[in-house]
């Protein structure tokens, strides 16, 4: 199969769909990989390294998009919609729920769009979202600590405190992959950490893992208000796979927060968990509403693109091998969890949560896979 790797064009995005090691594996399996010239340059992978791995270097984005299977990191941007075709398989992060324009472009194109973020494993986990959730969760505390500095507009709080001065307070909303990694980083810095989650078993697991070190609270309106209002840093780490993130912090609650506190809304890819959140970029990452700094960068892992690209490729390569070796229909037939990644096919929305979020008709992926 011919596989295309275009350069990413989203603002502040420096990752690449395939690193040279992955290209080597695919070429060794008999596939042809076309990499757009310069696609890996932002993270130190030159054209010569891709060529040595067996790739064909192509000069323009159109050449990479001409492949049967296109592998990316981020969703197609408006300038890339013209490259979408009915005989094409696109494998990337899509995050369609808050993006009706992209969904409509994919539907019009009539091709196959498989989203990393809705692929599941046997245990119901999200194996292709997990590595970027780990990066985003850890990074959330790192950037939150930075913007708490007074020179950045924050409260002037050091999360770890110092002897004789209490540490900063971090509230993590959600105890999934993002939340777990965020609390680990916050604890490592010496912060006082509260985790709010809607299910007790996950809180119990965290309490056992960090006995006496984390305050765990079962989510309710009153609990969220208390935990958010007392925080210096709030990490929004909630997720509804394929759907829009629930709005846990409305403007009324925001007004009660400490002036100069920071919200890092990791859920912004799915619309954000704060009513006042809106997507920002690495070039202009924060804005202030009601005296509270909002960090809402929609591609947070792009800030550490080398780590992120390597971690992402570790997770995606087996799925890419299945797509390339078997073709998309057979690969999805053989793995129901992989089939859950099918978001758009032949003009139809194939994921129930995505369809609900967009107010569109849903068609079961099994029907579309069967042809």
C-alpha positions in Angstrom: 0.0 0.0 0.0 1.1 3.6 -0.7 1.2 5.6 2.6 1.5 9.4 2.6 3.0 11.6 5.4 2.3 15.3 4.8 3.9 18.0 6.9 1.7 19.3 9.6 0.4 22.9 9.0 -1.6 23.6 12.1 -0.3 26.6 14.1 2.4 25.5 16.5 2.3 21.9 15.4 5.8 20.3 15.0 5.0 16.6 15.3 5.0 14.3 12.3 2.8 11.3 11.5 5.6 8.8 11.0 9.2 8.9 12.4 11.9 7.2 10.4 11.9 4.1 12.6 8.2 3.5 11.7 8.9 4.2 8.1 11.6 1.5 8.1 9.1 -1.0 9.6 6.4 -0.3 7.0 8.9 -0.4 4.1 10.3 -3.7 5.3 6.8 -5.1 5.2 6.6 -4.2 1.5 4.7 -0.9 1.7 5.6 2.4 -0.1 5.9 5.5 2.1 5.9 9.0 0.6 7.1 11.7 3.0 6.7 15.3 2.2 10.0 17.0 2.2 10.7 18.7 5.5 7.9 16.9 7.4 10.2 15.7 10.1 12.6 18.7 10.1 11.1 20.5 13.1 12.0 17.6 15.4 15.3 16.8 13.8 14.4 14.1 11.3 15.8 15.2 8.0 14.8 14.0 4.5 18.0 11.9 4.3 17.0 9.9 7.4 13.6 9.1 5.9 15.2 8.2 2.6 17.6 5.9 4.4 14.6 4.2 6.1 13.2 3.5 2.7 10.8 6.4 2.1 10.3 8.3 -1.1 10.7 12.1 -0.5 8.0 14.1 -2.3 8.2 17.8 -2.8 4.7 19.0 -2.1 1.8 18.3 0.2 -0.4 17.2 -2.7 2.1 14.4 -3.4 1.8 13.0 0.1 -2.0 13.4 0.2 -2.2 11.5 -3.1 -1.5 8.2 -1.2 -4.1 5.5 -0.5 -3.5 5.9 3.3 -2.6 9.3 4.7 -1.1 9.4 8.2 -1.1 12.6 10.2 -1.1 13.9 13.7 -3.7 16.7 13.7 -7.0 17.0 11.9 -7.0 18.4 8.3 -6.9 22.1 8.2 -9.2 24.2 5.9 -6.3 24.5 3.4 -6.1 20.7 3.2 -9.8 20.0 2.6 -9.1 20.1 -1.2 -6.8 17.0 -0.8 -9.6 14.8 0.7 -10.8 12.1 -1.8 -13.4 9.3 -1.8 -10.7 6.6 -2.4 -8.6 7.7 0.6 -8.1 6.5 4.1 -7.2 9.2 6.6 -5.7 8.1 10.0 -5.1 10.9 12.5 -6.6 12.8 15.4 -9.9 14.3 14.3 -11.8 15.6 17.4 -14.9 16.2 15.3 -17.4 16.9 18.1 -16.7 20.6 18.3 -15.8 21.0 14.7 -18.8 20.7 12.3 -16.9 22.4 9.5 -14.3 19.7 9.4 -17.0 16.9 9.7 -18.9 18.3 6.8 -15.7 18.5 4.7 -14.9 14.8 5.4 -18.5 13.9 4.6 -18.4 15.8 1.3 -15.1 14.1 0.4 -16.7 10.6 0.8 -13.5 8.9 2.1 -12.7 7.0 5.2 -11.6 8.9 8.3 -10.3 6.9 11.3 -9.7 8.9 14.5 -7.0 8.0 16.9 -9.0 9.3 19.8 -11.9 6.9 19.6 -10.0 3.6 18.9 -10.5 1.4 21.9 -8.7 -1.7 23.3 -10.1 -4.9 24.9 -10.6 -3.2 28.2 -12.3 -0.1 26.8 -9.3 2.0 27.1 -8.1 4.5 24.4 -4.7 3.3 23.4 -4.0 5.9 20.7 -5.1 8.8 22.9 -3.3 7.5 26.0 0.3 8.6 25.0 -0.8 12.1 24.2 -2.9 12.2 27.3 0.2 11.4 29.3 2.1 14.2 27.7 -0.7 16.7 28.0 -1.4 15.8 31.7 2.3 16.2 32.6 2.6 19.3 30.6 -0.5 20.9 32.1 1.1 21.2 35.5 4.4 22.5 33.9 2.6 25.3 32.0 0.3 26.0 34.8 3.2 26.5 37.2 4.7 28.9 34.6 1.6 31.0 34.2 1.1 31.2 38.0 4.2 33.4 38.0 3.4 37.1 38.6 5.3 38.2 35.5 3.0 36.0 33.5 -0.1 37.4 35.0 -0.6 34.8 37.7 -1.0 34.9 41.5 2.7 34.7 42.1 2.4 31.2 43.7 5.2 28.6 43.8 3.4 25.2 43.6 5.9 23.5 45.8 6.0 26.3 48.4 9.1 26.6 50.6 9.8 25.8 54.3 7.4 27.9 56.3 5.1 28.7 53.4 2.3 26.5 52.3 2.5 24.9 48.8 0.2 25.9 46.0 -3.1 24.1 45.5 -3.9 22.1 42.4 -7.3 20.8 41.6 -7.6 18.1 38.8 -11.0 17.6 37.3 -11.1 14.0 36.1 -9.0 11.0 37.0 -8.4 9.3 33.7 -5.1 9.3 31.9 -4.7 13.1 31.7 -5.7 13.6 35.3 -3.5 10.8 36.6 -0.4 12.2 34.9 -1.2 15.7 36.0 -1.5 14.7 39.7 1.7 12.8 39.5 3.5 15.9 38.2 1.8 18.2 40.7 2.8 15.9 43.6 6.3 15.7 42.3 6.5 19.5 42.5 5.2 19.4 46.1 1.8 20.9 45.5 -1.3 20.1 47.6 -3.4 18.1 45.2 -7.2 17.5 45.0 -8.7 15.1 42.4 -12.4 15.2 41.6 -13.9 12.3 39.7 -17.4 11.0 39.0 -16.7 7.3 39.9 -15.4 5.9 43.2 -13.4 3.0 42.0 -10.9 5.3 40.2 -10.6 7.5 43.3 -10.1 4.4 45.4 -7.2 3.3 43.1 -5.6 6.7 43.4 -6.0 6.7 47.2 -4.2 3.3 47.3 -1.5 4.5 45.0 -0.8 7.8 46.9 -1.9 7.1 50.4 -2.4 10.3 52.4 -0.9 12.4 49.6 -3.9 13.2 47.5 -7.4 14.5 48.5 -9.9 12.5 46.5 -13.5 13.8 46.0 -16.5 12.4 44.3 -17.9 14.8 41.8 -21.0 16.9 42.5 -21.8 20.5 41.9 -20.9 21.6 45.4 -17.7 19.5 45.5 -16.5 21.0 42.2 -17.2 24.5 43.4 -15.3 24.0 46.6 -12.3 22.4 44.9 -12.1 25.0 42.1 -12.6 28.0 44.3 -9.8 26.9 46.6 -7.3 26.2 43.8 -4.4 28.1 42.4 -4.3 25.8 39.4 -7.2 23.9 37.9 -6.5 21.2 35.3 -9.5 20.3 33.2 -9.0 16.6 32.4 -12.5 15.3 31.6 -13.3 13.3 28.6 -16.3 11.8 26.8 -14.8 9.8 24.0 -16.0 11.3 20.7 -18.4 13.7 22.4 -18.3 17.2 23.7 -16.7 17.7 27.1 -19.1 18.6 29.9 -19.0 22.2 31.1 -18.0 21.9 34.8 -17.0 25.5 35.3 -19.5 28.2 34.3 -18.9 31.9 34.4 -20.7 32.2 37.8 -18.2 29.8 39.3 -15.3 31.4 37.5 -16.1 34.7 39.2 -15.7 33.0 42.6 -12.2 31.7 41.8 -9.0 33.4 43.1 -7.8 36.3 41.0 -4.7 35.2 39.1 -5.5 31.5 39.3 -4.9 29.4 36.2 -7.1 27.0 34.4 -5.4 24.6 32.0 -8.3 23.2 30.0 -6.8 20.0 28.4 -10.4 19.1 27.3 -10.4 22.0 24.8 -9.9 19.6 21.9 -13.5 18.4 22.7 -14.9 21.9 23.4 -13.4 22.5 26.8 -14.8 21.9 30.3 -15.0 25.6 31.2 -17.8 27.8 29.7 -15.4 30.6 29.0 -12.7 28.4 27.3 -11.9 29.0 23.7 -9.0 27.4 21.7 -5.7 29.2 21.8 -2.3 28.5 20.2 1.3 28.0 21.3 2.1 31.4 20.0 -0.7 33.1 22.0 -1.6 30.5 24.7 -3.5 32.4 27.4 -6.3 34.9 27.9 -8.0 36.3 31.0 -11.7 36.0 31.9 -13.0 37.2 35.2 -9.4 37.6 36.5 -8.5 34.0 35.8 -5.9 32.9 33.3 -7.1 30.3 30.7 -4.6 28.2 28.9 -6.5 26.4 26.1 -4.0 25.3 23.6 -5.7 22.7 21.4 -2.5 20.7 20.6 -0.6 20.8 23.8 1.7 17.9 23.1 3.0 19.9 20.1 5.0 21.9 22.6 7.3 18.9 23.1 7.0 17.4 19.6 10.0 15.0 19.7 8.8 13.2 22.8 5.2 13.3 21.5 5.9 12.0 18.0 7.9 9.1 19.3 5.3 8.2 21.9 2.5 8.5 19.3 4.3 6.3 16.8 4.9 3.6 19.5 1.1 3.4 19.8 -0.1 3.8 16.2 2.4 1.6 14.3 0.6 -1.7 15.0 -2.7 -0.2 13.8 -0.9 1.2 10.7 0.5 -2.2 9.9 -3.0 -3.7 10.1 -4.4 -1.0 7.8 -1.6 -1.4 5.3 -1.4 -5.2 5.4 -5.1 -6.0 5.3 -6.8 -2.9 3.9 -9.1 -0.8 6.1 -12.2 -3.0 5.9 -10.5 -6.2 7.0 -8.4 -4.5 9.6 -11.6 -3.1 11.2 -13.5 -6.3 10.8 -10.8 -8.1 12.7 -10.7 -5.7 15.6 -13.9 -4.2 17.0 -11.9 -1.7 19.0 -10.2 -0.5 15.9 -13.6 -0.2 14.2 -14.6 2.2 17.0 -12.1 4.6 15.5 -14.2 4.9 12.3 -15.7 8.4 12.4 -16.6 9.2 8.8 -17.1 6.8 5.9 -18.7 7.3 2.5 -20.4 10.5 3.6 -21.8 9.1 6.8 -20.9 9.7 10.5 -19.9 6.4 11.9 -19.5 7.2 15.6 -22.6 7.6 17.7 -21.1 10.2 20.2 -19.7 12.3 17.3 -23.1 12.2 15.5 -24.9 13.2 18.7 -22.6 16.1 19.3 -22.9 17.4 15.8 -26.7 16.8 15.6 -26.2 14.5 12.6 -27.5 11.1 11.6 -25.4 8.1 12.7 -24.8 4.9 10.8 -23.3 1.9 12.5 -19.7 1.3 11.5 -20.4 -2.4 10.9 -22.8 -1.5 8.1 -20.2 0.7 6.5 -17.4 -1.8 6.9 -19.5 -4.5 5.3 -19.9 -2.2 2.3 
